[in-house]
Amino acid sequence: DGVVQASIADAARAGDEPVPFTDLGEPDTEPGLTGWVMVHDELAVAGAWSLLHEQDCGVYAVGTVPGWRRRGLARSLVEHVLADARGHGARTATLQSTRIAQQLYQSLGFEPAGRYEEWASG
């Protein structure tokens, strides 16, 4: 059990549905772009991906399978991603948050830096 690298597609999937560890594909090979999953009981049950650009780590699409939430898995996953980024020279990290995750990110030292609006047509 723990955090392992995975493809971006598998990291995205693991935020929505459990993915058997044996079904995880090879990690992507694009420099600076990394998919991550939290494995528990041989299932990937949380996922995220990161993009290291110069000295900033962007953290994206953090998600946990609904039945696995409120167990600290997303916290452990994000802490691992941030530690890896620091080890690769990142001095800052940025992300976007939903309301449900704001308390988690604030407890990890993130603070609001601005707001944006989403617009849709039709």
Helices and strands as residue ranges (DSSP letters): E 2-6, H 8-14, E 19-20, G 21-23, E 33-40, E 43-53, E 56-64, G 66-68, H 73-87, E 92-95, G 99-101, H 102-107
